[in-house]
Amino acid sequence: FKYEIFKKKKILAIIPARGELKSLKNKNIIKLFFKPLIFYSINAAKKCNFISRIIVSTDSEKIKKIALKFGAEAPFLRPKKLALDNSKDYETFHHCLKWLSKNENYNPDLIIHLRPTYPMRKISEINKSIKFALSNNNFDSIRSVCEPMQHPFKMYVVNNKKFLKPFIENSKKEFGNWPRQQLPKIYWHNGYIDIIKPKTIMNQHSMSGKRILPYFLKNDEIHDVDDRISLEIIKKLFNN
C-alpha cells in the first residue's frame, strides 16, 4: 500500500441519520454515556487517517445541530420524502452527491457509508477497509460481511395453507435436514462499514453495483443499536 495514493483521493464519509424512527425513539441521538449515539460514528470518522470530509444527511434540525457540534458537516436538510420508513439508502446517497456536485462542484472519489448505530466501530477497521479499497480498483462497492448465526437453508416461511415451507426450496435435497458443515458457506451483510464508488450510485443507480468485494469481520465485532435491548447490551460491553 502506498500512502501517496491516498493523498490524491477525496474520501467522503456519509452518515445518514433520520429524525423519526419506529424501532427506538430518537435512536440516532439517544444518549450513550452522556454522548448522543451519532457522536461515536462522527468521532471515528474524524480519527480515521483517510477520510477527508464527513457529512451527516438528516431531515432533522436537531440532529443537524448535534452533527455540527461534534465536527461533522450538515450542509443541507434531507427532504422529508427521502426520510420515510420505506426510503432507500440509494435515494439518500444520490441526493447528497447530487447536492454537493450542484452546489459546491464537489465530487468525491470514494464514499464511506457509516451507519450511526455502531458506536463500537473500530477506527482501525475503518482504516483497514479504506486501505483495502485503495489497493483494489476492480469493484463497484465493498461490503462488510460475517458468517450469520443461522443458515438460510434452515429457514422457513408459512404458506397460504399455514404450513411451513422452506425459504430456499429444493424438494430433492431437503437442505433443512443437512448438517450445517455440509451447507454452502454464506455471509451476512452486517452494515458495519460500506465503501461505494460514486459512479455506482450515480450511473448504476445502485448502492452495491455488480462487483461487490467482501470485507470480512468476526461476529463478535458487530454491535448494532437497533432497539432498547441491543442498547442495553452495548452499554454493558462499553463498561467492560
Buried (B, 14 or more C-beta within 10 A) or exposed (E): EEEEEBEEBEBBBBBBBBBBBEEBEBBBBBEBEEBBBBBBBBBBBBEBEBBBBBBBBBBBEEBBEBBBEBEBBBBBBBEEEBBEEEBEBBBBBBBBBEBBBEEEEBEBBBBBBBBBBBBBBBBEBBBEBBBBBBEEEEBBBBBBBBEEEEBBBBEEEEEEEEEEEBEEEEEEEEBBEEEEEEBEEEBBBBBBBBBBBBEBBBEBEBBBBEEBBEBEBEEEBBBBBEEEEBBEEBEEEEEE
